[in-house]
Structures are given as C-alpha cells and as structure tokens.
Amino acid sequence: DAAGCYVTPGFFENHNHWDGGIWWIPTMDPLPGYGATTSINGNCGFSVAPAHDDPKVRQQIIGIFNYFEDIPEEPMNDVVPWDWDKWSEYKASMQSKVRLPLNFCSFCGHVPLRLAVMGMDAWDRAATPEEIKKMCAYLDDALAAGAMGLSSNMMDRDKYERRLPPQMADDAEIEALMNVVAKYPGATIQFIVDYFLAGEGNEQVEHWGKLAKKAGVKLQWAGMPALMFMK
C-alpha cells in the first residue's frame, strides 16, 4: 500500500565518504530511509585502499578523512580492520565482515595509491618510473576487482597546509594511470579541480582533458562553480 507516498526509482548518492564509516555504522543511516539504493565512494582522491603496512603512513589517510570529511579518527583506527594491502583485498574484507543495506561502489583514490607505494615521500616529490609501475599495478588490481575508476585531487591542502600527494604527480604518472583506466571500458577518472585556492581550475581542466583524450578515457571533474570562471 503506497497511499500517501511517492513511488520512485532508487536514488543514487553519487558523492559519499562512507569508506570507513560502514565498519561501525553498517546501516548507513539515514540513506536507506531516504530511498537511496546506491552509494558511490572513494571520491576526491580519498579511499581506504590500497593501504601501506606502516601505521604512520596509514595515519595520513585517517587524518585526511578526519580533516576534510569529519570522519572520527578513533573508530578509523580501532574498528576498521586494515587487513588489506591491495584494493581487491579491501573489497574481500568488506564483503566478508560487513552487511550493507544498499549497493556500495567506490573509486580507487590517488592519495592512498601514492602513499601505498611511496610512503611519506608521496607528499614531497614526483614518483620514479619504478614507483609509477607499482602504482599502475595497484590501480589495475582495483579496476579488475570492480573499482569504478581513479579519483584524484588537484585542489586541497591538509591541516598542515600541505598540498595533497596527487598534486606532486607529474604527467608521466598521470598518463600511466590513465592508460590503466583505458583498459577497462566504463571506468572513469574523477578529479577535484582548484577554482577556490590557487584558482588554477581552467588550466587543470584543459591539461587533464588533453591527457584524457590522448589516453582515450572518460574524465569527470568536481568543484567547478556555477558562474565564476565561465569565460
């Protein structure tokens, strides 16, 4: 009996950060009550996989989720099992330990990708060819396991005013990662552009657009204001 109710298709929550929260709030309240049937996560370059085995490096991810998304650090440390290295292992751990009320989708974040391979150096420099090769292997594992694509972040600074690790990536790294995404039809690349801090959004969109066209991948960007910079 749907009298007095609206009957609709299931809603897609297309920009969430439930990556850690599902471990201690598996009901994902209040999304199911609002009619959401799908939650898309791993946005903004932030995801919980891949993960470095050094707790100090892993804490960088936890700190980023806390600073930008107000996700509490205590359960991220104490409840999330962190029993994975690769994205595919994260997926397997989640499927075996958590029962969710809706479909859970996720990008593979560029931030943990760099940290998993480079450790703390990810904050400070471009990757070497060997490190890029390892990042590509991690991303390939994620996409093969069902990740929606790669998410990156060209805008944000952390609580110490450091540029996030993806902003240290050179074109060699970005192109190599795009070439991995190109192997998977339907996979996309999402990146956060900087219209609000350094104001480099137009240049970033143009540059990444050229790289994406060369690689043959679909590119989506977020953080673009409705009226400003539209010249």
ABEGO torsion letter per residue (X at the ends): XABGBBBBBBBBBABBBAAAAAAABAAGOAAAAAGBABBBBGBGGBBAOBBBABAAAAAAAAAAAAAAAGBBAAAAAAABAGABABAAAAAAAAAAABBBABBBBBBBBAAAAAAAAAEAAAAABBBBAAAAAAAAAAAAAAAAAGBAEBBBBAABBBAAGBBBAAAABBAAAAAAAAAAAAABBGBBBBBBBBAABAGAAAAAAAAAAAAAAAAGBBBBBBGBBAABGBX
